[in-house]
Amino acid sequence: MPGGRLNQQERQQIALGLADDLAYAEIARRLDRPTSTISREVMRNGGPNAYRADLAHRATERRAHRRSQAAPRGPEAPPQAHGRDPEAVREFEDVFTDVLILAGTPKMMARVMACLYITDTGSLTASELVQRLGVSPASISKAITFLEGQGLVRRERDERRRERYFVDDDVWYQATIASARANAQIIETARQGVSILGPDTPAANRLENIARFMDFVSEGITRAAEQARAVLHAKPGTPPGDTP
């Protein structure tokens, strides 16, 4: 089975396969590559609906150049726990970061989130993030401030009085609820505009429709988040409704 990175011709074959609605496994078989190589390549470069061979190739070259120019990050990293392949872990971290960026997360915030999520403890200090990502403490501080404001990370002091940042199983629930609260402010403000602009005017009707839509969506999202939390946190064999 061929090793090494994908070349431009292989990326063109991937793009053609996606255009023909071929499964990753079939594209991988035609290229004599692992399926995971194809899926990582596609998700890292826009997903199946936006993948372009030329852009993907240039992006890979840029990433390789950045790595070759990066300054050493300190002592050699310890071996991966649980017998993990360090290269596969690094590749996955890159893919996860790119997916978060595609979902709308700013780049540095996405890098910090991915770094935290792939640790078994779900926590790192600022200095550990600086070392792992090769960026300045100021960049980490700015990213954490943003993510904390979105409810995506929390911070605590450890026994050595160092600030430590955490992600946990409840973080997406908390972020969803925070988003619903933000929607509530949009709803309230839109309805204030209705009274100011005058009932039954085109502008007021537009704002009322915004408020009604956001109200409906927020209620559904909040209800779904509560139900998902109950199911995921239920002990094995315990009906979700009986969760404490």
KAWOMO-V394773 format. One record per residue. N is the residue number from 1. RES is the residue in one letter. SS is DSSP state (H for helix, E for strand, L for the rest). NEAR is the number of other ideal C-beta (glycine too) atoms within 8 Angstrom. Layout:
n = {N | N}
res = {RES | RES}
ss = {SS | SS}
near = {NEAR | NEAR}
This chain:
n = {1 | 2 | 3 | 4 | 5 | 6 | 7 | 8 | 9 | 10 | 11 | 12 | 13 | 14 | 15 | 16 | 17 | 18 | 19 | 20 | 21 | 22 | 23 | 24 | 25 | 26 | 27 | 28 | 29 | 30 | 31 | 32 | 33 | 34 | 35 | 36 | 37 | 38 | 39 | 40 | 41 | 42 | 43 | 44 | 45 | 46 | 47 | 48 | 49 | 50 | 51 | 52 | 53 | 54 | 55 | 56 | 57 | 58 | 59 | 60 | 61 | 62 | 63 | 64 | 65 | 66 | 67 | 68 | 69 | 70 | 71 | 72 | 73 | 74 | 75 | 76 | 77 | 78 | 79 | 80 | 81 | 82 | 83 | 84 | 85 | 86 | 87 | 88 | 89 | 90 | 91 | 92 | 93 | 94 | 95 | 96 | 97 | 98 | 99 | 100 | 101 | 102 | 103 | 104 | 105 | 106 | 107 | 108 | 109 | 110 | 111 | 112 | 113 | 114 | 115 | 116 | 117 | 118 | 119 | 120 | 121 | 122 | 123 | 124 | 125 | 126 | 127 | 128 | 129 | 130 | 131 | 132 | 133 | 134 | 135 | 136 | 137 | 138 | 139 | 140 | 141 | 142 | 143 | 144 | 145 | 146 | 147 | 148 | 149 | 150 | 151 | 152 | 153 | 154 | 155 | 156 | 157 | 158 | 159 | 160 | 161 | 162 | 163 | 164 | 165 | 166 | 167 | 168 | 169 | 170 | 171 | 172 | 173 | 174 | 175 | 176 | 177 | 178 | 179 | 180 | 181 | 182 | 183 | 184 | 185 | 186 | 187 | 188 | 189 | 190 | 191 | 192 | 193 | 194 | 195 | 196 | 197 | 198 | 199 | 200 | 201 | 202 | 203 | 204 | 205 | 206 | 207 | 208 | 209 | 210 | 211 | 212 | 213 | 214 | 215 | 216 | 217 | 218 | 219 | 220 | 221 | 222 | 223 | 224 | 225 | 226 | 227 | 228 | 229 | 230 | 231 | 232 | 233 | 234 | 235 | 236 | 237 | 238 | 239 | 240 | 241 | 242 | 243 | 244}
res = {M | P | G | G | R | L | N | Q | Q | E | R | Q | Q | I | A | L | G | L | A | D | D | L | A | Y | A | E | I | A | R | R | L | D | R | P | T | S | T | I | S | R | E | V | M | R | N | G | G | P | N | A | Y | R | A | D | L | A | H | R | A | T | E | R | R | A | H | R | R | S | Q | A | A | P | R | G | P | E | A | P | P | Q | A | H | G | R | D | P | E | A | V | R | E | F | E | D | V | F | T | D | V | L | I | L | A | G | T | P | K | M | M | A | R | V | M | A | C | L | Y | I | T | D | T | G | S | L | T | A | S | E | L | V | Q | R | L | G | V | S | P | A | S | I | S | K | A | I | T | F | L | E | G | Q | G | L | V | R | R | E | R | D | E | R | R | R | E | R | Y | F | V | D | D | D | V | W | Y | Q | A | T | I | A | S | A | R | A | N | A | Q | I | I | E | T | A | R | Q | G | V | S | I | L | G | P | D | T | P | A | A | N | R | L | E | N | I | A | R | F | M | D | F | V | S | E | G | I | T | R | A | A | E | Q | A | R | A | V | L | H | A | K | P | G | T | P | P | G | D | T | P}
ss = {L | L | L | L | L | L | L | H | H | H | H | H | H | H | H | H | H | H | H | L | L | L | L | H | H | H | H | H | H | H | H | L | L | L | H | H | H | H | H | H | H | H | H | H | L | L | L | L | L | L | L | L | H | H | H | H | H | H | H | H | H | H | H | H | H | H | H | H | H | L | L | L | L | L | L | L | L | L | L | L | H | H | H | L | L | H | H | H | H | H | H | H | H | H | H | H | H | H | H | H | H | H | L | L | L | L | H | H | H | H | H | H | H | H | H | H | H | L | L | L | L | L | E | E | E | H | H | H | H | H | H | H | H | L | L | L | H | H | H | H | H | H | H | H | H | H | H | H | H | L | L | L | L | E | E | E | E | L | L | L | L | L | E | E | E | E | L | L | L | L | H | H | H | H | H | H | H | H | H | H | H | H | H | H | H | H | H | H | H | H | H | H | H | H | H | H | H | L | L | L | L | H | H | H | H | H | H | H | H | H | H | H | H | H | H | H | H | H | H | H | H | H | H | H | H | H | H | H | H | H | H | H | H | L | L | L | L | L | L | H | H | H | L | L}
near = {5 | 6 | 3 | 3 | 5 | 9 | 6 | 8 | 6 | 10 | 14 | 9 | 11 | 17 | 11 | 8 | 11 | 12 | 6 | 6 | 4 | 8 | 5 | 10 | 7 | 9 | 14 | 13 | 7 | 8 | 11 | 7 | 11 | 7 | 9 | 6 | 10 | 14 | 9 | 11 | 12 | 14 | 10 | 11 | 13 | 10 | 9 | 6 | 5 | 7 | 13 | 9 | 11 | 8 | 9 | 15 | 10 | 8 | 10 | 10 | 8 | 8 | 9 | 9 | 8 | 8 | 7 | 6 | 5 | 8 | 4 | 4 | 7 | 4 | 3 | 3 | 4 | 4 | 4 | 9 | 6 | 4 | 4 | 8 | 6 | 9 | 6 | 8 | 11 | 8 | 9 | 10 | 11 | 10 | 11 | 11 | 13 | 12 | 10 | 12 | 11 | 8 | 6 | 4 | 9 | 8 | 8 | 10 | 12 | 13 | 12 | 16 | 15 | 12 | 13 | 15 | 9 | 9 | 9 | 4 | 5 | 9 | 9 | 11 | 10 | 12 | 8 | 8 | 15 | 12 | 9 | 9 | 11 | 8 | 9 | 6 | 8 | 6 | 10 | 14 | 9 | 9 | 13 | 13 | 8 | 10 | 12 | 11 | 6 | 8 | 9 | 9 | 13 | 8 | 9 | 7 | 6 | 8 | 3 | 4 | 5 | 9 | 8 | 11 | 15 | 11 | 11 | 7 | 5 | 7 | 12 | 6 | 10 | 9 | 11 | 11 | 11 | 10 | 9 | 12 | 8 | 8 | 11 | 9 | 8 | 11 | 12 | 8 | 8 | 13 | 11 | 8 | 11 | 12 | 7 | 6 | 9 | 6 | 6 | 5 | 8 | 5 | 8 | 13 | 9 | 8 | 13 | 11 | 8 | 10 | 13 | 8 | 8 | 12 | 9 | 8 | 9 | 12 | 8 | 8 | 11 | 11 | 8 | 8 | 12 | 8 | 9 | 9 | 10 | 11 | 8 | 7 | 7 | 11 | 5 | 4 | 3 | 8 | 5 | 9 | 5 | 7 | 9 | 2}
